[in-house]
Amino acid sequence: MNKPLGVITRGTTNPNRLRRVDRFIAALPVLRQEKQPIVVDLGFGASPITAVELLARLEKVNPQTHVVGVEIDRERVERGLAIATESLHFTHGGFEVPIPPELPNQVTVIRAFNVLRQYDEDQVLPAWQKMQSRLTVEGKLIEGTCDEIGRISSWITLDRVRPLTFTISMRLAELDSPSKVAERLPKALIHHNVPGEKIHQFLVDLDRAWQSNAGLGTFSAAQRWLAACNQLKSAGWPITLDRKRVRLGELSVEYSAVDPTN
């Protein structure tokens, strides 16, 4: 048997920590389009709770969804197997994304959260490529990070070929500056948050838009956030303006606009 690709992570896990990215995944069209979606929770950590929560959220969208928790630490896999069901599976592995033999081999969605932040930046692209190769034609890889209680989160969405979007999702109540997300950027971006880099300029402009619409906070933080997003779009940033997503504290921009390699 080949050795799993990757290293054991710290395994920090808190209940409901990944609720923001889970909501994003639940809204992906591919989840409804595929008859039996296979969704992977890669590096689920010391507790299988994030895989359990992911399945509970996605089953509401497509009852035929299967979630597979993948971990490089065998003890963590054993904890997961103790609660496995017909639609919740656990297996030993890494970025090669092994799937139990009773399921279709290609994967609809891979959620890799708080995993690559513990790697070096030059290891990101090979890990992406390995995971991308496991996706169905319309499949998506969601790779990102969040704080310990899930109030600040960001991720990159990729298809089989390339990164598509960069998304920020934050609790808007009492938010001082959106650039607070800087401490939770994906590994591909976090070291590029310096003057002269695109991700830095994006966060600078986002802070300015947030501050210039402070008056709307009287009505609601969501109204202020929506106005800030509209201002960024008017300034030329290629933002996806889905009002429902924006009101959740989300903001997605084309990855090419922040890509440090382009």
C-alpha positions, 0 to 999 in steps of 0.5 A: 500500500502506498504511503498517504500524501501529507503530514499529520496536522495539529488536528484542532477541531471545534463543533460548528467551526466550519459552518460558513464554508459548509453553507457555501458548499451546500449552495454549489449547483453540482451538489444538486446536479449529481445523483449521488454526490461524494463529498470529502472532509480532508484532514477532519482532525482529532474529532470527526464532528466536522464530517458529521456536521457536513453531512447533516447540512448537505443531506438537506440539499441532496439526501443521496449525499455521502461524506467521506472523512479522510485522515492521515492519522490512523487513530483519528480514522478509528474514532470516525469509524466508530460512528460511521453510517451508510452515508458517513464514511472514514478512511486513511489517507492524504492528498491522494484522496482515497475513497471506500471501494463501495462508492464511486471513485471520483469526488464531487467536492473536497473540503480541505480546511485548516490543512495547507496552512501548516505546510510551506507555500511551495507545497500548495500547488502540488497538493492542489493538483493531486486533489484536483485530479480526484474531482468529477468533471464539474467537481470543486475543491474548497481549500481554506482556513478559519479561526477557532470558532468559525467567525472569520474564514476564507477559502479558494474554490478550484475546479479540475483545472484552476482556481476560480474564486477567493471568498471571505466570510465573516461575522459582520456584527461588531466587525471593525475592519474586514482586513482582519481576515488577513490572519486567516488567509489560505497559504497561497495568499497569506505571505503575499499580504504586503504592499505591491501585491494584489491581495494586499490591495484588495484588502486595503480597498475593502477596508476603505469601502467598509469605512466609507459606508459606516453610516449604513451600519445604523440600519444593519451591518449587512446593509453596510457590507452590501454597500461596501461590496457594491463599491468594490465592484464599481471600482473594478474588482470582479466580485460576484454579487449574490445578495443572499451570500453577501448578507451572510457576510460573504464576498467572492472575487475572481481568483485572478484578481488576487493571484500572486503568481499572475 
